[in-house]
Amino acid sequence: MQQKEHLIIFDTTLRDGEQSPGASMTRDEKLRIAKALERLRVDVIEAGFPAASPGDFAAVQAIAEAVRDSRVCGLARAREEDIRRAGEALRPAVAGRIHTFIATSPVHMQAKLRMTPEEVLERAVAAVTLARNLCDDVEFSPEDAGRSEEDFLCRVIEAAIAAGARTINIPDTVGYNLPDRFGRLIATLRERVPNSDQAVFSVHCHNDLGLAVANSLAAVQNGARQVECTINGLGERAGNAALEEIVMAVRTRADIFPCSTRIDTTQILATSKLVSTITGFPVQPNKAIVGANAFAHESGIHQDGVLKHRETYEIMRAEDVGWSTNRITLGKLSGRAAVRARLEALGIHLEGEALNQVFARFKDLADRKAEIFDEDLQSLVSDELQEEAVDRYRLGYLRVCSEMGAHPEATVELWVDGVAKTESVVGGGPVDATFQAIEKIVRSEARLLLFSVNAITTGTDAQGEVTVRLQAKDGRAVNGQGADTDIVVASAKAYVSALNRLQAPTERQHPQL
């Protein structure tokens, strides 16, 4: 039997995924996700854009130091200062990669770059040459390749490979392409570029038309051997190709795809839940692979078929993507050692006071909830890390009075810069009254863009996880998240969390791929 080719999985959750409005992560949160991606056995982790800000540089550098089993990549525009910054951040990595890019479509060259095609070609070659002098692994992307002129695209790719790029990534930057056309583009480029055999062809597809996964798989069928994707499909606008869908499609349809990945699929669900918890972007129940309903059967006909023979209505086993591994529970009699061991199994390593604080939260939750699931533990840790990271606002006390036929009233005590302030407000509902009371104290003038409630686990005693998205007057949007068995308390926590994030300095200016 002929051995299958290796399909490289390039995860850009920490870079492109973070470009989702409100999905900005702290250095420690990025590290936790990077370690989860390493356990997932992702080949390449795009850790960030080092030139975007000192914070992003520090995060990429920290990931380069911590990750041993995956290649760590930093993004850089085709500018000398960006490329040198990326090279410096990646210096501690066991295996590093500089990913540089410049736009090649007429609309981008004329309207954004205001450069001629010849100037773009010259800049691309100079960028790859410099990157190759700093790092032995260089990737080049002609941004908006999906709308670029084919002849010019071939010229740029040939020149980039000649300059030392060993991965050529073809981005469908605005999700404009259709699978048959995009597949043909990859095949055509591999045929027309004389030195195409010296590079791995890669794809980076956006989901504006809901076709990111389909376009990526069409590219794989036409010779692409790297796919750039994100956990849960997180990313700019409508998102990117979802890693879990790409991996399981290639695995499930091994009869169609001449390649395979090295991904440990049993880690998919845990990684998905971690990314969802940290970013505050909940996974929809009917999401493929990782949604709560992905392996649920409501129809009696379906239930009967699955009970008789699983393959009648299931093309994958739930256990293969990790659904069975997250049912380990802890309770109020569990000790510190058991909690610490379970946290470490989830890739969360806490010591000293941080562990004490999380264990105290665990005991408090266990008094209100019969069983503590892995998702609960991840939520407790996220709450603790948020409090450590930003503490201008802290929820002290909340009392809500709500009865049928009367307007609810909320009394909130909020600590602002160490000073307790209290306000009471009557609102249209208990959450509305709570938010108005908080706003009366802080006067942020932020606009509420999103209020979302999800049950972390099953049962009426489940923690509710609330996501709040606020938009500041300058247009910046942030997510806040809170969890509690009381939905109103969880809502208040989420609102305060978002307010604290609005206070954090922002220096980010992400490119868009």
N, C-alpha and C positions, 0 to 999 in steps of 0.2 A: 504493500500500500504506500502510495506517495505521501511523503510528509508535507503537512500544510505549512504555508508561509505564515510568518508572524505578523499580526495586525497590531501596530503600536497604538496604545490608548494614551492620548495626550489630554490631561484634564486641566481645564482653565477656569474652574470654579472660583479660585482665589484671585483671578484677574478679571476675566470677562464676566464671571458670575457676580463679582462685587460691583460691577457697573449698573446692576439693577437698582433703580431708585430706592434708597432706604436700606440697601443690603451691605453697607460698609461695615467692615469687621475690624476688631482690635488685633494687635499683634498676637496676643495669647490665643484669641479665637482662631486666627489663621493657622497658628501652630497646631492646635487641636485637630483642625480639619486636615492639615498636611499629614499628620501622623495617621489619621484614619485612611487617607488616600494611599499612604504607604502600605498599610495593612491590607488594603484592597488590591495591592500589587499593580497600581497604575504605573505605566512605564515612564511618563514624563509629567511632572507637576509644574504648571506655569504659576509661579508663586506671586507674581505681581509685576508692577511697572516701576522699577527702582527710581527712575527720574521724576515720578509724579509728585513725590513728597518725601521728606525725611522719614516719616512713619512707614511709608511703603518700602523705602530702602531698607529700614531696620527689619521689617517683617520678612522680606526676601532673604536678607542675610541670616536671620535667625533660622529660617526654614532650611537654607543651604547648610547650616551647621548641624541641624537636628536630623535631617532625612539622610538615610544611608543606602536604602534599597531602590530608590527611584531617582531618575535624573531630575534636577531642579532647573527650571527655565525662568529667565527674566525677559520681559518685553522691552523693546527700545525702538523709538522712531529712528529713521535713517539720518540721525544727527550725531555728530561726534560726542557731544556731552552726554547724550542718552546712552550711547553704546559703552562709553567708558564707565559710566555709573553702574550699568548692568554688570559689566565685567568685575567691578569692585565688589558688588553685592554678592556675586556668585563665587568669589574666590574660595570660601571655605567648603564648597560642595565637593563631595566625592566624585560626582559626575554633573557637570553644568552645561547649560546651553543658552546662547544668546539668540533671541528671536527678534529680528529687525524687519521693518516693513515700510513701504511707501505706496501711495495710491497710484493706480495705473489706468483707471477708467477716464474717459474724456471729461465727464462732469466733475470728477474729483480734481483732476489735474488743472482744469480751467477755473473752476469756481472756488476750490478750497486752497490748493497749493499755489495756483497761479504760476505754474511752471510749464515749459514745453516738454514734449515727450523725450527729447534728447537730454534735457536737464534732469528729468526723472531717472532715465537710464543711467546717467553719470552718477547721480546721487546713490542709486541702488548699489552699483558696483563699489563705490567708495565705502558704503556702510558695511557691506558684506566683507570686504577686504580688511577693514579695521576690526570688525568683530572676530574674524578668523585669526587675527594676530593676538587677540586676547583670550580666545576660547577655541578648543579644538572641535566643538560641535556648534554649527551655526545653522539657523533656520531663517529662510527669507519668505515673506508674504507680499505679493502684489495686491494691496488692498483693493476691494471692489473688483476682483478678477472676474466675477460673474457678469459684469457689465463692461468689461474691457474689450478693446479690439484685439482679435485673435493674433494677427500678425505682430503687433507690438508686444503682446503678452509673451509670445514665443521668444522674441528678441531679449526681453528683460530676464526671462527665466534662464535662457542659455547663458547670458552674461553673469547672472548671479551664481549659477553652478560653476562656471569657469573661475569665478572669484573665490570660491571655496564653500558655498552653501551646500550642505549635504541633505537638507530637507527643504523641499519646495511646497509651501502651503498655499492652497487655492481657496481664498475666502469667498463665500457668497454673502458678502457683508450686509446686505439689506434683505436677504431672504427672497430674492427676485426670481430665482431659477426654478425650473421644473425637473423632476428626476431624470427623464430621458435626455433632456438637453444637457444637464449638468454632467451626467455620466459620459455623454459623447465628448464634452469639453475635456474631461480628464484623459480619455482615450486619445483624443486628437493631440493634446499637448505632449503626451508621452511619445506619440509617433513623430511629431514634427520637430521637437527640440532635439538636435543632434546628440547632445551629451546627457539626455534624460536618464540614461542607465546609471549615471553617477550619483543620482539623488533619489531619496524616498519621496514620493508624492503624497501630499497630505491634503485634507479638506477641513474647512471651518465654516459650518453652515448655520445661518440664523433662521429663526422660526416664524418670520413675519406672515407667511402664508400657511403655517402649520406643516411645512415640508422639510424641516431641518434633518430629521432622521432619515426620511425617504431619500433626500438628496445625498446624504452621507453614504448610505448603503449602496445607492446607484454608483457613486464614485468608487467604492470598494470593489464592486463587481467589474469596474473598468480599470482596475490596477492601482488605485490609491491604497497605500499600506500604512497610513497613519490617519486617525480620525481625532479631531479636536472637539471636545464635548465637555459637558458640565453635569454635576450631580443634580438631579431633578429638573434638568433643562434650564437651570437658572441662567440669567444673562440679560444683556441689553434688550430693551423693548420687549418683544414676545419671547425672548430667550434663545438658547442654543440647542443643538442636538443633545438629547439626554443620554448620558453615559450608560445608564442602566438599560435603556432600550437598544442602543447600539450593540452592547455586549451580549445581551440575551438573544437578540435577533441573529447574530452571527453564530452563537452557540446552538440555538434551537434549530436553525436552518443550516446545519453543517453540510447538508446535501447540496446546497446552493453556493455557499461561500468557500473559496479555496484557501481560506486563512482562518486563524484562531487567535485568541488573546490569552494572556497569562493571568487574567483577572481572577481573584478568589471571589466568586459570585456570592458566597455565603456572607460576605461582608457588605453587600450592597445595601440591604435594608438599614443596618446600623449607621452606615455613612449617610444615607438619605435623611434619616431622622436627626442626626447631628447637624447637618447643614440646615435643615428646616428650623431646628431649635435656635441655632446661632443667628441665622439671618432674619428669623421671624416670618419667613415665607412658608405658609402651611402647604402640605401636599394634598391636592384634591383627592377625594375618595376613589374616583374612577381613573386615577392616573395609572398608566401601565406599569407593571412590575412592583412598584412601591406604594401604590394607593391602598387604602384600607379595604377596598372592595375588589382588589385585583384577583384574589383567589376565593371570593365569596360567591355562593350560589343560592339565589333566592327562589328561582323557578323550581317547582316540584319535578318537572321533567329532567331538568339539569341535575338536581340533587340525586334523583334515582339513577341517572346515568353514571355520575361520578362515584356513587357508592358501589355500583356494579363493576365499573372499570374506569379508573381515573382519567385515562386518555380520551374518554368520550367527550369531555368538555374542558380538559386542561392540557395545554401543550407544554407546560413547565411544571416542575414541582415547587411548591411554596418554600420547602426546605432549602432548595438550591439557591435562593436569593436571600435567605436569612430569616424567614418568617418564624421558623420554629425556635431559633436561638434566642429570641427576645422575650420568651415567656418565663424566664427565671424571676421569681419574686422574692422580696424580702418583707418582713413584717416588724411589728413593734418590739418583738423579742430579739430581733437581730442585733448583733453587737457591732462595734466600730470595725473590728477586723473583717467581718463579712461585708460591710459596706465598702470598706477600702478595697477589698479583693474584687468586688463587683465593679467598682469604678475603674480599677486597673485593667480589668478584662474589657472594658469599654474604651480603653486608651486614655483614661483621665487619671493623671498622677498628682495627688495632692499630699502635702506634708504639713505638719505643725498646725498653726492657727487656721489655715484655710480648710484643712480636713476637719478640724473641730467645729468650725462654723457650718460646714455642710452636714456633718453628723447631727448637730443640734437641729438644723432644718429638717433632716430626715426623721428624727424622733418626733418633732412637732407634727409632721405630716402623717407619720404612722399612727398617732393618736386619733387622727381624723379619717384615716383611710385603711382598710383592712390589708391590702396588698400593695407593695411598692414595686413598680415595674422599672425596667431599664430607662424607659422614656421619662419617668418621674425623676429618676436620679439625674439624668442629663439636664432636666429643667431646673432642678435644685442647684446644680453647679453653675448653670448659666446665670441664675439669679444672683448667686454669690459673687461671680466674676464681674457682673454689671455693677454691683454695689462697690466693689473694690476699685473699679476703673473710674467711675464718675460719681461724685457724692455731693454735688451742690444742692440737689433736692433729695429729700428722703421722706418717705411716707411714715408718719408717726402714728396716726389714729384715724379710723374711719367708722362712722356710724350712719346707717341709712334706715330711714323709717318709710315703709311702703305698705299701703293697704288699698284694697279695692275701693274705688270711688273717691280717692283722695290723691292729691299730687305728692309724689315722693319728695322727701327732704334729706339732703346729705350734709353731714358735718365732717369736715376734713381738717386734720392737723398735719401740716407739712413743715418739715425742718428745712429752712433756706439758709445756707451758709452758717449752719449751726444754731440758728434762731428759730424757735417754734412759732408758727403762725396758724391761726384757726379761722375758718369761714364756714358759714352754713348757707345753703342755697336750695330753693325749691325748683325742681326741674320737671321735664316731661316724662321722665323715667328715672329709675335709680342710678343708672350709668350716666345719663345726661346730667342729673343733679350733681353727681360726683365730679364729673369733668368740669362743670361750671364752677364748682367750689374751688377746685385746683387752679383754674384759670383766674379766678378772682384774687387768688394769692399771688400768682407769678406774673400775670398780665403779659404773657408771651406773644399774644396776638397771632399764634400759630393756627393754621387751618387744618382741620381734621380731614384727611383724605381717605382713610381706611379704618374700619373697626371690624375685626374678625375674631370669632370665638370658635375654638375647636377643643374637643375632648382629647386629652393626651392618651388616655387608656379607656377601657370599657367600664361600664357600671355607673350607677348613680352617684357613687362616691369618688368618681374620677376627678382628677384635677382639670380645671378648665384652663386652656392656654389662650390668652388674648393677645392679639397683635394690633397695635395702633400705629398708623402712619401719619406724621405731622409734617406740614410744610411751613417753613419759615417765610418771613416777608421777602427774603432775598431769593426765594424759589427753591432753596435746598430742602430735600425731603429725607426724613429719617424714620426708621422703624423702632418701636419700643415693644417689649414683650414682657408679660407677667403671667404667672401661673399660681393658682390657688384652688382649693376645693370650693371656695366662694367666688362666683363669677364677678361680682361687683368689686371685690378686693383685687382679683386678678386684673380687672380693667383699670383700676387706680394705679396698680404697680406698672402696668404697661404704659399708661399715660406719663407717669413720672419718669420711667425709663427713657421714653422718647424725648421728654424735655431735657433730660441730662445729656442725651446725644446731641441735641441742638446746641448745647453750650460748648461742646467739644470743638476745638479749632479745626477748620477744614482747609487743607492745602492741596486737595486732590484735583487733578485735571487729567482724566483718563482719555486715552485715544480710543477710537472705536474701530473694532475689527469685525 
